[in-house]
């Protein structure tokens, strides 16, 4: 009752012809990006140098701030006398 009924002699599928319009659009190959080890080394060295410069600027700023606070307190004591 609930079983599907199949035809006795199935008809073959129609012949399919490939035409230019039916084909998928041609994909262009993705360009290969090659990075040399020299370029990687240059980027790493540049990053290390920039990080070192940033650290030097930060240390200098902190030392100048500490020196300013010390000088300010010394001058304040000088004015109180």
C-alpha positions as CSV (number, residue, x, y, z in Angstrom):
1,X,0.0,0.0,0.0
2,X,2.7,2.5,1.0
3,X,5.4,1.0,-1.3
4,X,6.4,3.0,-4.3
5,X,5.5,1.6,-7.7
6,X,8.3,1.6,-10.3
7,X,7.7,1.4,-14.0
8,X,8.5,-2.0,-15.6
9,X,10.9,-0.5,-18.2
10,X,12.4,2.7,-17.1
11,X,13.1,5.2,-19.8
12,X,16.8,6.2,-20.1
13,X,17.7,9.8,-19.3
14,X,17.9,12.1,-22.3
15,X,21.3,12.6,-23.8
16,X,23.1,15.6,-22.5
17,X,25.4,17.5,-24.7
18,X,28.0,19.8,-23.2
19,X,28.0,23.2,-24.8
20,X,30.2,26.3,-24.1
21,X,27.3,28.0,-22.4
22,X,26.7,25.0,-20.0
23,X,30.2,24.9,-18.7
24,X,31.2,26.6,-15.5
25,X,33.2,29.8,-15.9
26,X,36.9,29.2,-16.0
27,X,38.6,30.0,-12.8
28,X,41.8,32.0,-12.9
29,X,44.6,30.4,-10.9
30,X,45.4,32.2,-7.6
31,X,48.7,33.9,-7.7
32,X,51.3,32.3,-5.5
33,X,52.9,34.6,-3.0
34,X,56.4,33.6,-2.2
35,X,58.1,35.4,0.7
36,X,61.9,35.0,1.0
37,X,63.6,34.4,4.3
38,X,65.5,37.6,3.9
39,X,62.2,39.6,3.9
40,X,61.0,37.7,6.9
41,X,64.3,38.4,8.7
42,X,64.1,42.1,7.8
43,X,60.5,42.4,9.2
44,X,61.6,40.7,12.4
45,X,64.6,42.9,12.8
46,X,62.6,46.0,12.1
47,X,60.0,44.9,14.7
48,X,62.7,44.3,17.3
49,X,64.4,47.7,16.6
50,X,61.1,49.6,16.8
51,X,60.2,47.8,20.0
52,X,63.5,48.7,21.5
53,X,63.1,52.3,20.5
54,X,59.7,52.4,22.0
55,X,61.0,50.9,25.3
56,X,63.8,53.5,25.3
57,X,61.4,56.4,24.9
58,X,59.2,55.0,27.7
59,X,62.2,54.6,30.1
60,X,63.4,58.1,29.2
61,X,59.9,59.6,29.9
62,X,59.7,57.8,33.3
63,X,63.1,59.0,34.3
64,X,62.4,62.6,33.3
65,X,59.2,62.5,35.3
66,X,61.0,61.2,38.4
67,X,63.7,63.8,38.0
68,X,61.0,66.5,37.7
69,X,59.2,65.3,40.9
70,X,62.6,65.3,42.8
71,X,63.5,68.7,41.6
72,X,60.1,70.1,42.4
73,X,60.3,68.7,45.9
74,X,63.8,70.1,46.4
75,X,62.7,73.6,45.1
76,X,59.7,73.5,47.3
77,X,61.9,72.9,50.4
78,X,64.1,75.7,49.2
79,X,61.3,78.2,49.1
80,X,60.0,77.2,52.5
81,X,63.2,78.3,54.3
